[in-house]
Each structure stands twice: as structure tokens, then as C-alpha cells.
Amino acid sequence: MSQRRLIYLDNNSTTPCDPRVVDAMVPYFYDKFGNAASRSHHFGWEAEDAVDYSREQIAKLLNVEDKEVIFTSGATESNNLAIKGVFEMYAKKGNHIITAETEHKAVLDTCKHLEKAGAEVTYLKVQEDGLVNLADLEAAIKPSTILVSLMWANNETGVIQPMADIAKICEKHGILFHSDATQAVGKIPTHPRETGVHLMSFTAHKMYGPKGVGALYVSRKNPRVKVTAQMDGGGHERGMRSGTLNVPGIVGFGKAAELARLEMHQDAERLGKLRDRLQASLCQLEETKVNGNENSRMPHVSNISFKHVEGEGLMMTFNQNIAVSSGSACTSASLEPSYVLVSMGLGDDLAHSSIRFSLGRFTTDEEVDMAVKLVTDGVNHMRELSPIWEMYKDGVDLTKIEWAAH
Ligand SMILES: *Cc1c(COP(=O)(O)O)cnc(C)c1O
């Protein structure tokens, strides 16, 4: 009872598996271990039936046809398959791709890779609130544009892009629209067909399913989209993704999708209130800034900058009790400020002072209250120790100071 529980507010990195998901998976490690591609005996049929059922659950969540769901190993692979697959399949049509600076690395690095293979890529800047400017998007389109790839919701800020408006622009110009919807699927309604999204990536482990399994939605009609396979082999998944299916993982993914369809609205409503409470409490601290458009944002996410407090240092003050992410991405040698926040126009200092809080299905009221207290204490503590905060309080204009060395 007295065991200390680490408060997990990093659900955008990964979510715990729902116990109901694990329960659904277990038989597929034991007696139902068949290969879904074995067409000649009971073990294979049993596995295939389970995969079919999961595909149906996922299709129901998205309001699409079963056959439009292609299983992969996760959203990284889905993004690679969508972007490289379209680039190769539609090479005759053009070589220009439009994306944004705030996309996940799985999209950005895929585009970088394709630039070496002859692609031309436009990386749109975003507005201060994290939203893509639709006029910028339309202005970037040229006759050689074959694909627009823009995420549904951002992993660092939770900002939701105007998907239907983007889709309209793509439709008008006859361009395919891919979306990395990893952070949105299972949390808010994501219906690619109604929205006008032709390819959509997502993954089980961000929606209370297991790691190592994801999917790519590929529209089969109006338009019928094809992607070149990135993995050669047995021709599984309608030839788009070879490899023996991860049956237990897919079963868990299907269960997670079923639960999401039934429970997302109540989860979102509860978490929205909890997030608002967390944010309002923390914003009582002086000099705080919420990053990202507050009217177009995932209900469980809040990214807050605490001015003059270094995020990684702040995390050290409560690291033993709360798991969150800071706006400093740990790269090989140095702590780089988050490129997402920098793209939104935050200075390095504000980006470094940001913390992402992402709540989840298993977050409780008590945990949020405890987190508020720990973060508040941590910020106050850091500021008490900070000469910069003292100068700020003394009314020194910090922007006018010339520091001796950098
Ligand atoms: C987590 C994440 C990914 C990567 O998903 P994996 O399944 O871990 O490969 C891609 N895009 C976004 C927006 C994410 O949040």
C-alpha cells in the first residue's frame, strides 16, 4: 500500500497496454499460435480469423473498409511505406512532396531520404499556434506535386491540424493526402474517407495496445491508391507489406481499437477536464505559456513553458515522482531545443523551459493533483536558485543583456 507509484504523464510517448488488450492477446501466444498465412489447417485458419476480426475492429473505428487496413510494425513503418511507396508508385506524375517542419521524425527523415533519391520536398513553416497556414500550403503546390503529408495531431503540443480544409485543397489540385494520425487515432474521431485523407498512419502502442504493430490506411476507391511495397517477400497485405503477420500483436491492436471506439468519448471528456485543471493550476505560476492552439488541441495534452526555468533541470527536481517529457530533445552530443517548438517561433530559452504533460486512460485525479504540487514546488525551487529569475524580478530587461560568452 505504501509503495510509491511513479506518476505517468507521458502517454504521448507510449501508453500502457489496457489489461483487456493483454487478456485478448494471451491465447495467441499459446494454443492459438498459428501462422495466419497457413491456408491448409486449423491453426492457420484460427489465426487468420483472428486477424480478420481485428482488421474489422480497426476498420470500424475509422469507418473504412477492412481491405483498406494494411498491417505494419508501427507508425514509423507506415509513414515510410506511405511516403516512399507513393513517391515510387507515382514517379511518372511528379517528384514534389509537401510536408511541415513540425512533423514526426519518421516523416521528416523519410522525406530527407527521398531528397537523395530525386524528390523535391517543401517543408512548410507553421504559425505561432502550431497550425499550418492554408494559403502557404496552396501556394506551395506545383504541377509536379504528388503528395501532401501532414499530421493529424502533433505529438509534442497536441495541436490538431485543419484536416478537412487541407483535404479540400489536395482534392482541388488532384494530389494525394497522407496523414500521420498516430496521436489522434483512438482518442478523437479520425475518419479518413469522410475527411478526404487517402493514406493514414497509426500505431497500437499509442492507443493502449502493444508495441511493434501498426497500420496504414490506403484508400481503395475514389481514389484507388497504390503504394510500392518497401519489403519484398510473400506478398502479404495485398502485396503492399510482406512478412508473417504479428498475430498476437494484431489481436491486441484490434481489441484496443474496439475499446477506443466504445470509450474514446468518455475518456476524452474526463481527460479534457483533468488536463484543463492541470493547466489552470500550473498557469497560476508567474510567467508561464501554453504552447499550441488551445482551441484545436488534443484533450489530454498540455505543453507548458515555465520561463527562466530549464526543463531538464526542473524534471530533476521531480524526476523520481513524475514521468513527463521536456522540450529538449536529447541528441547525440548536446541538448537541442525541440524543433517543433522552435518552428512555432519559440526562442531556444522558452523551448528549453517547456514540459509536455500527456494524460491517459489510467491517469487519476489524485495523480494530477500530486503532479501539480510537485511541478509547482519544482518551478519555485528552481527560480529561487536562479540569478536570472532574480534579475527578472528586479525589473532587468533580460533581452537587453549582453552575455560575456555563449
Ligand atoms: C510515436 C509516433 C510515431 C512512431 O510510431 P511507432 O509505432 O513507434 O513507430 C510516429 N508518428 C507520431 C506522430 C508518433 O507520435
The ligand as an SDF file (V2000), in Angstrom:
LIG
                    3D

 15 15  0  0  0  0  0  0  0  0999 V2000
    5.0340    7.5580  -31.8110 C   0  0  0  0  0  0  0  0  0  0  0  0
    4.8780    8.2370  -33.1230 C   0  0  0  0  0  0  0  0  0  0  0  0
    5.3670    7.6720  -34.2920 C   0  0  0  0  0  0  0  0  0  0  0  0
    6.1550    6.3870  -34.3000 C   0  0  0  0  0  0  0  0  0  0  0  0
    5.3360    5.2900  -34.0400 O   0  0  0  0  0  0  0  0  0  0  0  0
    5.9940    3.8380  -33.8340 P   0  0  0  0  0  0  0  0  0  0  0  0
    4.8520    2.9120  -33.8490 O   0  0  0  0  0  0  0  0  0  0  0  0
    6.6710    3.9140  -32.5060 O   0  0  0  0  0  0  0  0  0  0  0  0
    6.9480    3.5980  -34.9350 O   0  0  0  0  0  0  0  0  0  0  0  0
    5.1410    8.3340  -35.4830 C   0  0  0  0  0  0  0  0  0  0  0  0
    4.4760    9.4990  -35.5190 N   0  0  0  0  0  0  0  0  0  0  0  0
    3.9900   10.0780  -34.4150 C   0  0  0  0  0  0  0  0  0  0  0  0
    3.2480   11.3770  -34.5170 C   0  0  0  0  0  0  0  0  0  0  0  0
    4.1850    9.4820  -33.1700 C   0  0  0  0  0  0  0  0  0  0  0  0
    3.7140   10.0740  -32.0880 O   0  0  0  0  0  0  0  0  0  0  0  0
  1  2  1  0
  2  3  1  0
  2 14  2  0
  3  4  1  0
  3 10  2  0
  4  5  1  0
  5  6  1  0
  6  7  2  0
  6  8  1  0
  6  9  1  0
 10 11  1  0
 11 12  2  0
 12 13  1  0
 12 14  1  0
 14 15  1  0
M  END
$$$$
